[in-house]
Amino acid sequence: MKIEALEVFVIGDGPQIDPDKGGIEPLACVRVHTDAGLTGLAEVFRVPPGVVQATVGGRETHFGRQLIGQEVTHPERLWQVMWDAFIHTNRRGWEIIILGALDVAIWDLYGQSLGQPVWQLLGGVQRGPFQTHADTPQTYVTPYCTLVSDTWGGDAMIAQQAARAEQLAALGYRAFKVEPMMSTPRDVVEMARTVRKLLGPKLTLMVDVGYLFNDVPTAVRVCRELEDLDIFFFETPFPVDAPGPYAQLAAKTSIPLAMGEHGVTRWEFLDMMERGGVSVVQPYMTTCGGLTEAKRIVELAQARGALVCPGNWSTQILGSASVHLAAWSPITPFIEFAPAEVFESPLRQGLQDAGFPVRDGRIALPTKPGIGYVLPEEILRDFRME
């Protein structure tokens, strides 16, 4: 089986749906076609669609030159072909995210060709009965719900995210991440206290402040007030350009620090674990460099006693790949999930409905060959953007 063509298409809600209300901004997706009639699918989050269209396509494009005509053997070989083509560039940024999307699509093809789900080909379930999150049997993956607001800061933000947490908890979700971004330290603490009181002690709570702080003392004071709320992790307190502040904060709080939504390649994650004291890393399955690179990140994290909780403030096209990594990974108690139930995006809802169902707050391990996500034709008909 050989790669015959690369296809790019763009979907989105359009400008009428605010991204803060869950709207999906123009999102490039890729399909890898083979001469055997199989196709692999992935999305390219946070890369301008024009960049993807310029570099993924026929033999005249960068990735077309690397992949068209290649035999679909193990995905790691094709990952290396693409990686080696960047030896004289910076091997970071948009080019690695596009590489990552193509890698996920190739894993999808590889699984289909062998008749097995991708998590089986990654190595099967590696979570032993004594190394699994207490509420997560080996046969399930547990999503945590990311909550955002229509507005940022103050009581309105707190009330809206709390209401969304309550709605989702009633639907059976088991873990939640509040996002008091662009807020005061007081708002961060009050948000966490409000939602913890609402959820009770048994459900899991995370806090993401979205690079809010520049000084370590303020972050330390906030963390000390959060420590009695059983916060599973505290995400991106500082910009991730330098690991120093993370290391200083990690030494002064018992709350695990998390980062990784825009991290590319294992090297950025390794640096934040080793020099930054980060103990929860959050690779996006395409952004980090694909499932091939995400598997390496898991191996590096496991050797350092860290957790991997894949990030995904995007769609369930990307989320389906996260499920496969989590099914294999022995250090992944949660994956990020942007629940369509509390947002206004019809595209987000349609893509979630086509994905792996969440029942009683958990996702069963996929059984279909490959990634197992099938994009409905009506999604392309109704949401395709030229």
C-alpha positions in Angstrom: 0.0 0.0 0.0 1.4 3.3 -1.1 0.5 7.0 -0.4 -1.2 8.3 -3.5 -2.4 11.8 -2.5 -2.5 14.3 0.3 -5.7 16.4 0.7 -6.4 19.5 2.8 -9.8 20.9 3.6 -11.0 23.6 6.1 -14.0 23.5 8.4 -15.3 26.1 10.9 -18.3 27.6 12.6 -17.8 30.9 10.9 -17.5 34.4 12.5 -20.9 34.3 14.0 -19.8 31.9 16.8 -17.4 33.5 19.3 -14.4 31.2 20.1 -15.1 32.0 23.8 -18.5 30.5 23.3 -16.9 27.3 21.9 -16.8 28.4 18.3 -14.4 26.5 16.1 -12.2 29.0 14.1 -11.1 27.9 10.6 -9.5 24.5 11.1 -7.4 22.7 8.5 -7.8 19.0 8.3 -5.7 16.5 6.3 -6.5 13.3 4.6 -3.8 10.8 3.4 -5.0 8.7 0.5 -3.6 5.4 -0.6 -3.7 3.3 -3.7 -5.6 0.7 -1.7 -8.5 3.0 -1.2 -7.9 3.6 2.5 -7.6 7.2 3.9 -6.2 8.5 7.2 -7.6 11.6 8.9 -6.3 14.3 11.3 -6.7 18.0 12.1 -4.0 20.7 12.2 -4.9 22.8 15.2 -3.6 26.4 15.5 -1.9 26.5 12.1 -3.3 29.0 9.7 -5.1 27.0 7.0 -3.2 28.8 4.2 0.1 27.5 5.6 -1.2 23.9 5.6 -2.6 24.3 2.0 0.7 25.7 0.8 2.8 22.8 2.2 0.5 19.8 2.0 -0.8 18.7 -1.4 0.7 17.5 -4.7 4.3 16.5 -5.4 5.2 20.1 -5.8 4.5 20.8 -2.1 7.0 20.2 0.7 5.1 17.3 2.4 3.9 16.0 -1.0 7.5 15.5 -2.1 8.3 13.6 1.1 5.2 11.3 1.3 3.6 10.7 -2.1 4.7 7.4 -3.4 6.0 6.1 0.0 4.9 2.7 1.1 2.8 2.7 4.3 5.1 0.7 6.6 5.5 1.5 10.3 4.5 5.2 11.0 7.8 5.9 12.7 9.7 5.4 9.5 7.6 7.9 7.7 7.9 10.3 10.7 11.6 10.1 10.3 11.4 10.8 6.6 9.5 14.0 7.3 11.7 15.0 10.3 14.9 14.5 8.3 13.6 16.9 5.7 13.8 19.6 8.3 17.4 19.1 9.3 18.3 22.6 7.9 15.3 24.4 9.4 14.4 25.0 13.1 12.4 21.8 13.5 9.8 23.7 15.7 6.6 25.6 15.2 4.1 25.2 12.4 6.1 22.7 10.3 6.2 20.2 13.2 2.5 20.6 13.9 1.8 19.8 10.3 4.2 16.8 10.5 2.3 15.7 13.6 -1.1 15.8 11.8 0.2 13.8 8.9 1.8 11.3 11.4 -1.6 10.8 13.1 -3.3 10.3 9.7 -0.6 7.7 8.9 -1.2 5.9 12.2 -4.9 5.8 11.2 -4.0 4.2 7.9 -1.5 1.8 9.5 -4.2 0.5 11.9 -6.7 0.2 9.2 -4.3 -1.8 7.1 -3.6 -4.2 9.9 -7.2 -4.4 11.1 -6.3 -3.1 14.6 -7.0 0.0 16.7 -4.0 2.3 17.0 -3.7 1.8 20.8 -3.1 -1.9 20.3 -0.3 -1.0 17.8 1.3 1.5 20.3 1.7 -1.4 22.7 -1.7 -2.3 24.1 -3.0 -1.3 27.5 -0.1 -0.7 29.8 -1.9 0.4 32.9 -1.6 -2.2 35.6 -4.3 -2.5 38.3 -2.1 -0.8 40.9 -1.0 2.0 38.5 -4.4 3.3 37.5 -6.4 6.3 38.6 -8.8 5.0 41.3 -12.0 5.8 39.2 -10.6 4.6 35.9 -10.7 0.8 35.1 -8.2 -0.4 32.5 -11.0 -0.5 29.9 -11.8 3.2 30.0 -10.2 6.6 29.3 -11.4 9.5 31.5 -11.9 13.0 30.0 -11.7 16.2 32.0 -14.0 19.0 31.0 -12.4 22.3 30.2 -14.6 25.3 31.1 -14.2 28.7 29.5 -16.3 31.9 29.8 -18.0 34.4 27.6 -16.3 37.0 29.6 -13.1 37.0 31.7 -12.6 38.2 35.3 -15.0 38.9 38.1 -18.1 37.4 39.4 -19.8 36.8 36.0 -16.9 34.6 34.9 -17.0 32.6 38.2 -20.8 32.1 38.0 -20.8 31.0 34.4 -18.0 28.4 34.8 -19.5 27.1 38.0 -22.9 26.7 36.3 -21.2 24.8 33.4 -19.4 22.6 35.9 -22.7 21.8 37.6 -24.4 21.0 34.3 -21.7 18.7 33.2 -21.4 16.9 36.6 -25.1 16.2 36.3 -24.4 14.5 33.0 -21.9 12.2 34.7 -18.5 13.8 33.9 -15.9 13.1 36.6 -13.2 15.8 36.2 -13.2 19.5 35.5 -10.7 22.3 34.7 -11.7 25.9 35.5 -10.0 28.7 33.6 -9.8 32.0 35.5 -7.7 33.6 32.8 -7.1 37.3 32.4 -8.2 37.6 36.1 -7.0 38.8 39.4 -5.3 36.5 42.0 -8.5 36.9 44.0 -10.6 35.6 41.1 -8.4 32.6 40.7 -8.8 31.5 44.3 -12.5 32.4 44.4 -13.2 30.4 41.2 -11.5 27.3 42.6 -13.2 27.6 46.0 -16.6 28.1 44.4 -16.4 25.1 42.0 -14.8 22.8 44.6 -17.7 23.5 47.0 -20.2 22.9 44.2 -18.5 19.6 43.0 -17.8 18.2 46.4 -14.7 16.3 47.4 -14.9 13.3 45.1 -14.8 14.8 41.7 -11.4 16.0 40.2 -10.6 19.7 39.9 -7.8 21.4 37.9 -7.0 25.1 37.5 -5.6 26.7 34.3 -4.6 30.4 34.6 -3.3 30.7 31.0 0.2 32.3 31.6 -1.3 34.8 34.0 1.7 35.6 36.2 5.2 37.0 35.6 6.4 37.0 39.2 6.9 34.0 41.3 5.8 35.5 44.7 2.2 36.1 43.5 1.9 32.6 42.0 3.2 31.2 45.3 0.6 33.1 47.3 -2.2 31.9 45.0 -1.0 28.2 45.2 -0.8 28.3 49.0 -4.5 29.3 49.1 -5.4 26.6 46.6 -3.5 23.8 48.4 -6.4 22.8 50.7 -8.8 22.4 47.7 -7.3 19.2 46.3 -6.2 20.7 43.0 -5.0 18.0 40.6 -2.8 20.3 38.7 -2.1 24.1 38.2 -1.7 24.8 34.6 0.6 27.4 32.9 1.1 29.9 35.7 3.9 31.6 33.6 4.8 31.9 29.9 6.7 28.8 28.9 9.6 30.6 27.3 11.8 29.8 30.2 11.7 27.0 32.8 13.2 29.0 35.7 10.0 30.5 37.2 8.3 27.1 37.0 11.1 25.5 38.9 10.9 28.1 41.6 7.2 27.7 42.0 7.4 23.9 41.9 9.8 24.0 44.9 7.3 26.0 47.0 3.9 24.3 46.3 2.5 20.8 46.7 0.2 21.3 43.6 1.7 19.7 40.5 2.5 22.2 37.7 1.3 21.5 34.2 2.1 22.8 30.7 2.3 21.7 27.1 -0.6 22.9 25.0 1.6 24.5 22.4 4.7 22.3 23.1 6.4 20.9 20.0 8.8 17.9 20.0 9.9 15.8 23.0 12.7 18.3 23.6 10.5 21.1 24.9 8.7 18.8 27.2 12.0 17.3 28.5 13.3 20.7 29.2 10.2 21.7 31.2 10.3 18.5 33.2 14.1 18.5 33.9 14.7 22.2 34.4 11.2 23.5 35.1 10.0 20.9 37.7 6.8 20.4 35.7 5.2 17.1 36.7 2.1 17.1 34.4 2.8 17.5 30.6 0.0 18.1 28.1 1.0 17.3 24.6 -1.6 17.9 21.8 -1.5 14.8 19.6 -0.7 16.8 16.5 1.0 19.8 17.9 3.8 17.9 19.7 4.7 16.1 16.5 2.2 13.3 16.2 1.4 10.1 18.0 5.0 9.0 17.2 6.4 11.9 19.2 3.7 11.7 21.9 4.6 8.1 22.6 8.2 9.3 23.2 7.0 12.0 25.5 5.2 9.4 27.6 8.3 7.4 27.9 10.4 10.4 28.9 7.8 11.4 31.5 7.4 8.0 33.0 11.2 7.8 33.5 10.9 11.1 35.5 7.9 10.3 37.6 5.6 12.7 35.7 2.1 12.3 34.3 0.9 12.9 30.7 -2.6 14.4 30.3 -3.0 15.1 26.6 -4.4 18.6 25.9 -7.2 19.3 23.5 -9.0 22.7 23.3 -10.1 21.7 19.8 -12.4 19.0 18.3 -13.0 15.4 18.8 -11.1 14.7 15.6 -8.0 15.5 17.6 -9.6 14.0 20.8 -9.9 10.6 19.2 -6.1 10.4 18.8 -5.8 11.4 22.5 -8.0 8.4 23.5 -5.6 6.0 21.8 -2.5 7.4 23.5 -4.3 7.3 26.9 -5.4 3.7 26.3 -1.8 2.7 25.9 -0.1 5.1 28.4 0.5 3.9 32.0 0.7 7.5 33.2 -2.4 9.1 31.7 -5.3 9.3 34.2 -7.1 12.0 32.1 -7.4 13.6 28.7 -8.7 17.1 28.0 -12.2 17.4 26.5 -14.0 20.5 25.4 -17.6 19.4 26.0 -20.0 20.6 23.3 -23.0 20.4 25.8 -22.1 23.8 27.3 -21.0 25.7 24.2 -22.8 27.3 21.3 -20.9 25.7 18.4 -23.0 23.4 16.2 -19.8 22.2 14.6 -18.3 21.2 17.9 -21.5 19.3 18.7 -21.5 17.5 15.4 -17.9 16.5 15.7 -18.4 15.3 19.2 -21.5 13.3 18.2 -19.4 11.5 15.5 -16.6 10.7 18.0 -16.2 8.2 20.9 -19.2 8.5 23.2 -18.8 9.5 26.9 -20.9 7.3 29.1 -20.9 7.8 32.9 -18.0 10.2 32.5 -15.7 7.7 30.6 -14.8 6.6 27.1 -14.5 2.9 26.3 -11.4 1.8 24.5 -11.9 2.0 20.7 -12.4 -1.2 18.8 -12.4 -0.1 15.2 -9.3 -0.4 13.1 -7.0 2.7 13.0 -8.1 5.8 14.9 -11.7 4.9 14.3 -13.0 8.4 13.7 -15.3 8.8 10.6 -16.1 12.4 9.6 -19.7 12.7 8.6 -20.4 13.9 5.1 -22.9 16.4 6.4 -20.2 18.1 8.4 -18.3 18.8 5.2 -21.4 19.9 3.5 -22.5 22.3 6.2 -19.2 23.6 7.6 -16.6 23.4 4.9 -14.9 26.8 4.3 -13.2 27.6 1.0 
